[in-house]
């Protein structure tokens, strides 16, 4: 288990139709979940309002500010080494992170759920094939796998999504496989078979709904770890190509002048920490809400 991979240990329960409603109500009563949700919504609102806020362009350079990068009325958090407004780059960078991370995890979840459903429901050679593929991918340190993939195919939103899917789908598949192995023995699955329901119907409408609690928790954790990964790739120069605002890239650009431009490093670091913390707290609240 890498430090970039979430803990896959999540509770399992077969629920009545009213259980999901009770779980969501319990979630919104959780102080941990509410704090996490507030942190996420803070960045979501800023990102959504970014084009309408009185901010300079995140790529515009202020020659005068390059001489004095300290915060001012024109630049609330100061400027970077190229005279670009840090606050503008921070907020517009949030738009990229909040688009790429959930999209990457969503694609990985679809692929992982499909693999896990097939392996858990059919077993046999399908399960063996999926397990060997998972072993092969999970044998690589996740960060090295990301670097190898991005370095070879190039840095772009599409390639980050592809790399995340390849790295994350096997872990998701193993979670789903374990859930399905237990759930397919339940009476409601046997009843569906007696009604001559199709395999697709049983997977999508009988098994998948009973996997949602653990998968919601895992998805939140993976979004947080994907945000960290995007930051690391940006710091290594493998993030989005310039001049796109990139939180990891902002930290990398100030490594040699951190004593002169401290906010250029501190601001994106705090942004990454707060957003990841928000998703982790939300995941903790969801874990408690969906606990049997």
C-alpha positions as CSV (number, residue, x, y, z in Angstrom):
1,X,0.0,0.0,0.0
2,X,1.5,3.3,-1.1
3,X,1.1,6.6,0.6
4,X,-0.8,7.7,-2.5
5,X,-3.3,4.9,-2.1
6,X,-6.3,5.1,0.2
7,X,-7.2,2.5,2.8
8,X,-9.4,0.0,1.2
9,X,-10.9,-1.3,4.5
10,X,-14.5,-0.1,4.5
11,X,-17.6,-1.6,6.1
12,X,-20.0,-3.8,4.3
13,X,-23.8,-4.0,4.8
14,X,-26.8,-5.0,2.9
15,X,-29.4,-2.3,3.3
16,X,-33.1,-1.8,3.2
17,X,-34.5,0.9,0.9
18,X,-34.7,3.3,3.8
19,X,-31.1,2.8,4.9
20,X,-29.5,5.1,2.3
21,X,-31.8,7.9,3.4
22,X,-30.9,7.4,7.0
23,X,-27.2,7.2,6.1
24,X,-27.4,10.6,4.2
25,X,-29.2,12.2,7.1
26,X,-26.6,10.9,9.5
27,X,-23.9,12.2,7.3
28,X,-25.2,15.8,7.4
29,X,-25.4,15.5,11.2
30,X,-21.7,14.6,11.4
31,X,-19.5,17.6,12.3
32,X,-16.5,16.0,10.6
33,X,-18.4,15.6,7.3
34,X,-19.9,19.1,7.5
35,X,-16.4,20.7,8.1
36,X,-15.0,18.6,5.1
37,X,-17.9,19.6,2.9
38,X,-17.5,23.3,3.8
39,X,-13.8,23.2,2.9
40,X,-14.7,21.6,-0.5
41,X,-17.5,24.0,-1.2
42,X,-15.2,27.0,-0.4
43,X,-12.9,26.0,-3.3
44,X,-15.8,25.0,-5.5
45,X,-17.5,28.4,-5.1
46,X,-14.2,30.3,-5.7
47,X,-13.5,28.2,-8.8
48,X,-17.0,28.7,-10.1
49,X,-16.9,32.5,-9.5
50,X,-13.3,32.9,-10.8
51,X,-14.2,34.6,-14.1
52,X,-16.5,37.1,-12.4
53,X,-14.1,38.1,-9.5
54,X,-12.1,41.3,-9.8
55,X,-8.9,39.5,-10.5
56,X,-6.2,40.1,-13.1
57,X,-5.6,37.3,-15.6
58,X,-3.6,34.5,-14.1
59,X,-1.2,34.7,-17.0
60,X,-0.8,38.5,-17.1
61,X,2.6,39.8,-16.1
62,X,3.0,43.0,-14.1
63,X,6.5,44.4,-14.7
64,X,6.4,46.7,-11.7
65,X,5.3,43.9,-9.4
66,X,8.3,41.9,-10.4
67,X,10.5,44.5,-8.6
68,X,8.3,44.3,-5.4
69,X,6.5,41.0,-5.0
70,X,5.0,41.7,-1.6
71,X,1.2,41.8,-1.1
72,X,-0.5,45.1,-2.1
73,X,-3.9,46.5,-3.0
74,X,-3.4,45.4,-6.6
75,X,-2.1,41.9,-5.7
76,X,-3.5,40.7,-2.4
77,X,-1.1,37.7,-2.1
78,X,1.7,39.3,-4.1
79,X,3.1,38.1,-7.3
80,X,5.4,35.3,-8.5
81,X,8.8,35.6,-10.2
82,X,7.2,36.6,-13.5
83,X,4.9,39.2,-12.0
84,X,1.8,37.1,-12.2
85,X,-0.9,37.5,-9.5
86,X,-0.7,34.7,-7.0
87,X,-4.3,34.9,-5.8
88,X,-5.5,34.8,-9.4
89,X,-3.4,31.8,-10.2
90,X,-4.5,30.1,-7.0
91,X,-8.2,30.5,-7.8
92,X,-8.0,29.6,-11.4
93,X,-5.7,26.7,-10.5
94,X,-8.5,25.4,-8.3
95,X,-10.7,25.1,-11.4
96,X,-8.2,22.7,-13.0
97,X,-7.8,20.6,-9.8
98,X,-11.5,20.4,-9.2
99,X,-12.2,19.3,-12.8
100,X,-9.3,16.9,-13.3
101,X,-9.3,15.1,-9.9
102,X,-13.0,14.1,-9.8
103,X,-13.0,13.3,-13.5
104,X,-10.0,11.0,-13.1
105,X,-11.5,9.2,-10.1
106,X,-14.9,8.9,-11.9
107,X,-13.3,7.2,-14.9
108,X,-11.2,5.0,-12.6
109,X,-14.3,4.0,-10.6
110,X,-16.2,3.0,-13.7
111,X,-13.3,0.8,-14.9
112,X,-12.6,-0.6,-11.4
113,X,-16.3,-1.4,-10.8
114,X,-16.6,-3.2,-14.1
115,X,-13.5,-5.3,-13.4
116,X,-14.6,-6.0,-9.8
117,X,-18.1,-7.0,-10.8
118,X,-16.9,-9.4,-13.5
119,X,-14.3,-11.0,-11.3
120,X,-16.5,-11.3,-8.2
121,X,-19.7,-12.5,-10.0
122,X,-18.2,-14.9,-12.5
123,X,-15.1,-16.0,-10.7
124,X,-13.0,-18.7,-12.5
125,X,-10.5,-17.6,-15.2
126,X,-12.0,-14.1,-15.3
127,X,-11.3,-13.6,-11.6
128,X,-7.8,-15.0,-12.0
129,X,-7.1,-12.7,-15.0
130,X,-8.3,-9.6,-13.2
131,X,-6.3,-10.6,-10.1
132,X,-3.1,-11.0,-12.1
133,X,-3.6,-7.7,-13.8
134,X,-4.2,-6.0,-10.4
135,X,-1.1,-7.6,-9.0
136,X,1.0,-6.4,-11.9
137,X,-0.2,-2.8,-11.6
138,X,-0.2,-2.6,-7.8
139,X,3.4,-4.0,-7.7
140,X,4.6,-0.7,-9.0
141,X,5.0,2.2,-6.5
142,X,2.1,4.5,-7.5
143,X,4.1,7.7,-7.8
144,X,6.7,6.0,-10.1
145,X,3.9,4.5,-12.2
146,X,2.4,8.0,-12.7
147,X,5.8,9.5,-13.6
148,X,6.5,6.8,-16.1
149,X,3.1,7.1,-17.8
150,X,3.1,10.9,-17.9
151,X,6.7,11.3,-18.9
152,X,6.2,9.0,-21.9
153,X,2.8,10.2,-23.2
154,X,3.1,13.9,-22.2
155,X,1.4,16.1,-19.7
156,X,-2.3,16.9,-20.4
157,X,-5.6,16.6,-18.7
158,X,-6.5,13.5,-20.9
159,X,-3.2,11.8,-20.0
160,X,-3.5,12.5,-16.3
161,X,-7.0,10.9,-16.5
162,X,-5.6,7.9,-18.3
163,X,-2.7,7.5,-15.9
164,X,-5.0,7.7,-12.9
165,X,-7.4,5.1,-14.4
166,X,-4.6,2.6,-15.0
167,X,-3.1,3.2,-11.5
168,X,-6.4,3.2,-9.5
169,X,-8.8,0.9,-11.3
170,X,-7.1,-2.4,-10.0
171,X,-7.4,-1.2,-6.4
172,X,-11.1,-0.3,-6.9
173,X,-11.7,-3.6,-8.6
174,X,-10.4,-5.5,-5.6
175,X,-12.7,-3.7,-3.3
176,X,-15.7,-4.3,-5.5
177,X,-14.7,-8.0,-6.0
178,X,-14.6,-8.5,-2.3
179,X,-18.0,-6.9,-1.8
180,X,-19.6,-8.9,-4.7
181,X,-18.2,-12.2,-3.4
182,X,-20.3,-11.7,-0.3
183,X,-23.3,-10.0,-1.8
184,X,-24.0,-12.5,-4.5
185,X,-24.7,-15.1,-1.8
186,X,-27.6,-13.0,-0.5
187,X,-31.2,-14.1,-0.9
188,X,-32.3,-11.1,-3.0
189,X,-29.7,-12.1,-5.6
190,X,-31.1,-15.7,-5.6
191,X,-34.6,-14.2,-6.0
192,X,-33.5,-12.2,-9.0
193,X,-32.1,-15.3,-10.6
194,X,-35.4,-17.1,-10.0
195,X,-37.2,-14.3,-11.8
196,X,-34.8,-14.9,-14.7
197,X,-33.3,-11.5,-14.5
198,X,-30.3,-10.9,-16.7
199,X,-26.7,-10.8,-15.4
200,X,-26.5,-7.1,-16.3
201,X,-29.6,-6.4,-14.3
202,X,-28.4,-8.3,-11.2
203,X,-25.0,-6.5,-11.3
204,X,-26.3,-3.0,-11.8
205,X,-29.6,-3.0,-9.9
206,X,-29.0,-5.7,-7.2
207,X,-25.3,-5.7,-6.4
208,X,-24.1,-2.2,-7.2
209,X,-26.5,-0.3,-5.0
210,X,-25.4,-2.4,-2.0
211,X,-21.7,-1.5,-2.8
212,X,-22.4,2.3,-2.8
213,X,-21.4,3.1,0.8
214,X,-17.9,1.7,0.6
215,X,-17.5,3.0,-2.9
216,X,-18.5,6.6,-1.9
217,X,-15.9,6.5,0.9
218,X,-13.2,5.2,-1.4
219,X,-14.0,7.7,-4.1
220,X,-13.7,10.6,-1.6
221,X,-10.3,9.3,-0.4
222,X,-9.1,8.8,-4.0
223,X,-10.0,12.3,-5.0
224,X,-7.9,13.6,-2.2
225,X,-5.0,11.4,-3.2
226,X,-5.4,12.4,-6.8
227,X,-5.1,16.0,-5.8
228,X,-1.9,15.2,-4.1
229,X,-0.7,13.3,-7.2
230,X,-1.6,16.3,-9.5
231,X,0.4,18.5,-7.1
232,X,3.4,16.2,-7.1
233,X,3.3,15.9,-10.9
234,X,3.2,19.7,-11.2
235,X,6.1,20.0,-8.8
236,X,8.1,17.5,-10.9
237,X,7.4,19.5,-14.1
238,X,4.9,16.8,-15.3
239,X,1.7,18.7,-14.6
240,X,-0.3,20.9,-17.0
241,X,1.9,22.8,-19.5
242,X,2.6,26.5,-18.7
243,X,1.2,29.1,-18.6
244,X,-1.7,27.2,-17.1
245,X,-2.0,27.8,-13.4
246,X,-0.9,24.7,-11.5
247,X,-0.6,24.5,-7.7
248,X,2.3,22.0,-7.8
249,X,4.0,24.1,-10.5
250,X,3.6,27.2,-8.4
251,X,5.5,25.5,-5.6
252,X,8.2,24.3,-8.0
253,X,8.8,27.8,-9.4
254,X,9.7,29.2,-6.0
255,X,12.1,26.5,-4.7
256,X,15.1,28.7,-5.4
257,X,13.6,32.0,-4.2
258,X,11.5,30.9,-1.3
259,X,13.1,33.4,1.1
260,X,12.0,36.2,-1.2
261,X,8.7,34.9,-2.4
262,X,7.4,32.8,0.5
263,X,3.7,33.3,-0.3
264,X,4.2,31.8,-3.8
265,X,5.0,28.5,-2.1
266,X,2.9,28.8,1.0
267,X,-0.4,29.7,-0.7
268,X,-0.6,26.7,-3.1
269,X,0.6,24.4,-0.4
270,X,-2.1,25.5,2.0
271,X,-4.7,25.2,-0.9
272,X,-3.7,21.6,-1.5
273,X,-3.7,20.7,2.2
274,X,-7.1,22.3,2.8
275,X,-8.8,20.7,-0.2
276,X,-7.3,17.2,0.5
277,X,-8.3,17.6,4.2
278,X,-11.9,18.4,3.1
279,X,-12.2,15.2,1.1
280,X,-10.6,13.2,3.8
281,X,-13.0,14.6,6.5
282,X,-16.0,14.0,4.2
283,X,-14.8,10.4,3.7
284,X,-14.5,9.9,7.5
285,X,-18.1,11.2,7.9
286,X,-19.4,9.0,5.2
287,X,-17.6,6.0,6.7
288,X,-19.5,6.6,10.0
289,X,-22.8,7.3,8.3
290,X,-22.7,4.0,6.3
291,X,-21.4,1.9,9.1
292,X,-23.6,-1.2,9.7
